[in-house]
Amino acid sequence: MMKLLLVEDDEAIAVGLEYSLSQEGFEVITCYNAASAMERIASEYFDFAIIDISLPDGNGFDVCKKLKEKGDTPVIFLTARDDEGSVVMGLDIGADDYITKPFRLRELHSRIRAVLRRANKLSEDHIINIGGLTVNLAEGKVKKNGREVFLTALEYRLLLTLISNRGQVLTRDQLLQSIWDVSGDFVNDNTLTVYIKRLREKIEDDPQNPTIIKTVRGIGYRV
């Protein structure tokens, strides 16, 4: 499991990102300021880092420099500033990419995969096979019996949540939380039912008698 350092002072964003990234298979260590991040960097190794540029006790540039002193850990900057100076400075000190707030989780996940591919950090462990279904986390692609299945961003996120918790029953509330978006978008209970139905139509051999996404009556769903 890859260890990811998340440095973000906005607790609401940090909590959402921590949950989403953990569903992607990362062990997430969250720091809310530069000082605590520096302490963790001094004693631990990280495979990846997502760092907010604006921090209450400094800036993300210093955190990135400290991280890069220990090794070539891939870094993505989060910034509310889209001015060219901040972006160029971040890239000059070794950042691999940046993303401007507000952003979509799917976009962030895509950028993480792209950076990891460039850093040759992804392996065969990022390919999941379930009942004729192949999910390639590195490319964000899903195939059914060798043929690519095209999923929407929400369908893909829902599928990842289910397969990341294989064997466990997830309640409808847990699934609704997993589709939470940093931008503040939510999916209601009725819409979740529709997405489960659409997902089954795309990945099940017989959507009326699903063998991959099973309903646990009165509780929720299980892969």
PyMOL commands that set and color helices and strands:
alter all, ss='L'
color gray80, all
select helices_A, chain A and resi 11-23+34-43+60-70+84-92+105-118+124-126+153-164+172-178+189-203
alter helices_A, ss='H'
color red, helices_A
select strands_A, chain A and resi 3-7+27-31+48-52+54-55+58-59+75-79+97-100+127-130+133-136+141-144+147-149+170-171+214-216+220-222
alter strands_A, ss='S'
color yellow, strands_A
deselect
rebuild
show_as cartoon
